[in-house]
């Protein structure tokens, strides 16, 4: 019986030491993870600022392109459609209303 009690005591001590080592490893892991998250947060701030500036530049450029290029082209397309409709109507009238 003495042997069984000694074995039990050794197993309890080994489980306690293993549990202690696992808890220490978990604390170290959590600490390193916190440092990593903090580091990523510090590095992401300039990247996000750069992305924000780029998106504002793209927005401004698209506004300028819309005002300088797309609006006149759309107006010209509308005038061309109106002219085509007018010519078609005049030709229909000139033929006596027959299409």
GROMACS elastic network, one bead per residue, 0.5 to 0.9 nm:
[ bonds ]
;  ai    aj funct       b0    kb
    1     4     6  0.51777   500
    1     5     6  0.64138   500
    1     6     6  0.87115   500
    2     5     6  0.52672   500
    2     6     6  0.62413   500
    2     7     6  0.86450   500
    3     6     6  0.51990   500
    3     7     6  0.61504   500
    3     8     6  0.85901   500
    4     7     6  0.51236   500
    4     8     6  0.61136   500
    4     9     6  0.86514   500
    5     8     6  0.50223   500
    5     9     6  0.62002   500
    5    10     6  0.86619   500
    6     9     6  0.50880   500
    6    10     6  0.62126   500
    6    11     6  0.86406   500
    7    10     6  0.50977   500
    7    11     6  0.61478   500
    7    12     6  0.85809   500
    8    11     6  0.51480   500
    8    12     6  0.61458   500
    8    13     6  0.86233   500
    9    12     6  0.51043   500
    9    13     6  0.61870   500
    9    14     6  0.86178   500
   10    13     6  0.51162   500
   10    14     6  0.61401   500
   10    15     6  0.86338   500
   11    14     6  0.50181   500
   11    15     6  0.61011   500
   11    16     6  0.85117   500
   12    15     6  0.51561   500
   12    16     6  0.61278   500
   12    17     6  0.86129   500
   13    16     6  0.50596   500
   13    17     6  0.61257   500
   13    18     6  0.85346   500
   14    17     6  0.51043   500
   14    18     6  0.60281   500
   14    19     6  0.84490   500
   15    18     6  0.50475   500
   15    19     6  0.59919   500
   15    20     6  0.84758   500
   16    19     6  0.50483   500
   16    20     6  0.60784   500
   16    21     6  0.85846   500
   17    21     6  0.60985   500
   17    22     6  0.85264   500
   18    21     6  0.50597   500
   18    22     6  0.60700   500
   18    23     6  0.85486   500
   19    22     6  0.50500   500
   19    23     6  0.61199   500
   19    24     6  0.85818   500
   20    23     6  0.51325   500
   20    24     6  0.61747   500
   20    25     6  0.85795   500
   21    24     6  0.50986   500
   21    25     6  0.61019   500
   21    26     6  0.85388   500
   22    25     6  0.50370   500
   22    26     6  0.60726   500
   22    27     6  0.86146   500
   23    27     6  0.61568   500
   23    28     6  0.86053   500
   24    27     6  0.50998   500
   24    28     6  0.62075   500
   24    29     6  0.85483   500
   25    28     6  0.51039   500
   25    29     6  0.60517   500
   25    30     6  0.85808   500
   26    30     6  0.60832   500
   26    31     6  0.85197   500
   27    30     6  0.51337   500
   27    31     6  0.61206   500
   27    32     6  0.86239   500
   28    31     6  0.50912   500
   28    32     6  0.61548   500
   28    33     6  0.85200   500
   29    32     6  0.51764   500
   29    33     6  0.60590   500
   29    34     6  0.85868   500
   30    33     6  0.50143   500
   30    34     6  0.61492   500
   30    35     6  0.86789   500
   31    34     6  0.51134   500
   31    35     6  0.63345   500
   31    36     6  0.87043   500
   32    35     6  0.50341   500
   32    36     6  0.61615   500
   32    37     6  0.86751   500
   33    37     6  0.61789   500
   33    38     6  0.85533   500
   34    37     6  0.51810   500
   34    38     6  0.61503   500
   34    39     6  0.85558   500
   35    38     6  0.51242   500
   35    39     6  0.60874   500
   35    40     6  0.86216   500
   36    39     6  0.50343   500
   36    40     6  0.61184   500
   36    41     6  0.85210   500
   37    40     6  0.51047   500
   37    41     6  0.60799   500
   37    42     6  0.86174   500
   38    41     6  0.50779   500
   38    42     6  0.62565   500
   38    43     6  0.87139   500
   39    42     6  0.51440   500
   39    43     6  0.62539   500
   39    44     6  0.86024   500
   40    43     6  0.50630   500
   40    44     6  0.59349   500
   40    45     6  0.87407   500
   41    44     6  0.51703   500
   41    45     6  0.64935   500
   42    45     6  0.57959   500
   42    46     6  0.79317   500
   43    46     6  0.63933   500
   43    47     6  0.70940   500
   44    47     6  0.51042   500
   44    48     6  0.60207   500
   44    49     6  0.85404   500
   45    48     6  0.52398   500
   45    49     6  0.62173   500
   45    50     6  0.86992   500
   46    50     6  0.61615   500
   46    51     6  0.86334   500
   47    50     6  0.50901   500
   47    51     6  0.62361   500
   47    52     6  0.86265   500
   48    52     6  0.61075   500
   48    53     6  0.86440   500
   49    52     6  0.50456   500
   49    53     6  0.62630   500
   49    54     6  0.86198   500
   50    53     6  0.51332   500
   50    54     6  0.61356   500
   50    55     6  0.86132   500
   51    54     6  0.50347   500
   51    55     6  0.61232   500
   51    56     6  0.86090   500
   52    55     6  0.51879   500
   52    56     6  0.62709   500
   52    57     6  0.86849   500
   53    56     6  0.51308   500
   53    57     6  0.62216   500
   53    58     6  0.86813   500
   54    57     6  0.50225   500
   54    58     6  0.61760   500
   54    59     6  0.85646   500
   55    58     6  0.50084   500
   55    59     6  0.60760   500
   55    60     6  0.85840   500
   56    59     6  0.50119   500
   56    60     6  0.61938   500
   56    61     6  0.85642   500
   57    60     6  0.51211   500
   57    61     6  0.60772   500
   57    62     6  0.85615   500
   58    61     6  0.50065   500
   58    62     6  0.60363   500
   58    63     6  0.85209   500
   59    62     6  0.52211   500
   59    63     6  0.62495   500
   59    64     6  0.87367   500
   60    63     6  0.51182   500
   60    64     6  0.62704   500
   60    65     6  0.86412   500
   61    64     6  0.51027   500
   61    65     6  0.60869   500
   61    66     6  0.84272   500
   62    65     6  0.50192   500
   62    66     6  0.59140   500
   62    67     6  0.85043   500
   63    66     6  0.50208   500
   63    67     6  0.61526   500
   63    68     6  0.85219   500
   64    67     6  0.51331   500
   64    68     6  0.59147   500
   64    69     6  0.81287   500
   65    68     6  0.51433   500
   65    69     6  0.54079   500
   65    70     6  0.66965   500
   65    71     6  0.87494   500
   66    69     6  0.56532   500
   66    71     6  0.60300   500
   66    72     6  0.88730   500
   67    70     6  0.63908   500
   67    71     6  0.56075   500
   67    72     6  0.77489   500
   68    71     6  0.66546   500
   68    72     6  0.69316   500
   69    72     6  0.57718   500
   69    73     6  0.62456   500
   69    74     6  0.86764   500
   70    73     6  0.51243   500
   70    74     6  0.59951   500
   70    75     6  0.84912   500
   71    74     6  0.51252   500
   71    75     6  0.61164   500
   71    76     6  0.85912   500
   72    76     6  0.60361   500
   72    77     6  0.85161   500
   73    76     6  0.50020   500
   73    77     6  0.60915   500
   73    78     6  0.85489   500
   74    77     6  0.50315   500
   74    78     6  0.61661   500
   74    79     6  0.86211   500
   75    78     6  0.50619   500
   75    79     6  0.62177   500
   75    80     6  0.86128   500
   76    79     6  0.50273   500
   76    80     6  0.60764   500
   76    81     6  0.85799   500
   77    80     6  0.50213   500
   77    81     6  0.61808   500
   77    82     6  0.85947   500
   78    81     6  0.51211   500
   78    82     6  0.61755   500
   78    83     6  0.85795   500
   79    83     6  0.60368   500
   79    84     6  0.85034   500
   80    83     6  0.50377   500
   80    84     6  0.60769   500
   80    85     6  0.85455   500
   81    84     6  0.50786   500
   81    85     6  0.61586   500
   81    86     6  0.85579   500
   82    85     6  0.50896   500
   82    86     6  0.60749   500
   82    87     6  0.86130   500
   83    87     6  0.60817   500
   83    88     6  0.84459   500
   84    87     6  0.51881   500
   84    88     6  0.60649   500
   84    89     6  0.85479   500
   85    88     6  0.50578   500
   85    89     6  0.61103   500
   85    90     6  0.85950   500
   86    89     6  0.50747   500
   86    90     6  0.61107   500
   86    91     6  0.85701   500
   87    90     6  0.50417   500
   87    91     6  0.60618   500
   87    92     6  0.84767   500
   88    91     6  0.52038   500
   88    92     6  0.61619   500
   88    93     6  0.86901   500
   88    99     6  0.88786   500
   89    92     6  0.50459   500
   89    93     6  0.62126   500
   89    94     6  0.85914   500
   89    97     6  0.88853   500
   90    93     6  0.50633   500
   90    94     6  0.60590   500
   90    95     6  0.86525   500
   91    95     6  0.62316   500
   91    96     6  0.87063   500
   91    97     6  0.85139   500
   91    99     6  0.82487   500
   92    95     6  0.52660   500
   92    96     6  0.65136   500
   92    97     6  0.50632   500
   92    98     6  0.58569   500
   92    99     6  0.55312   500
   93    96     6  0.51564   500
   93    98     6  0.76411   500
   93    99     6  0.88049   500
   94    97     6  0.72035   500
   94    98     6  0.87657   500
   95    98     6  0.58097   500
   95    99     6  0.75759   500
   96    99     6  0.86737   500
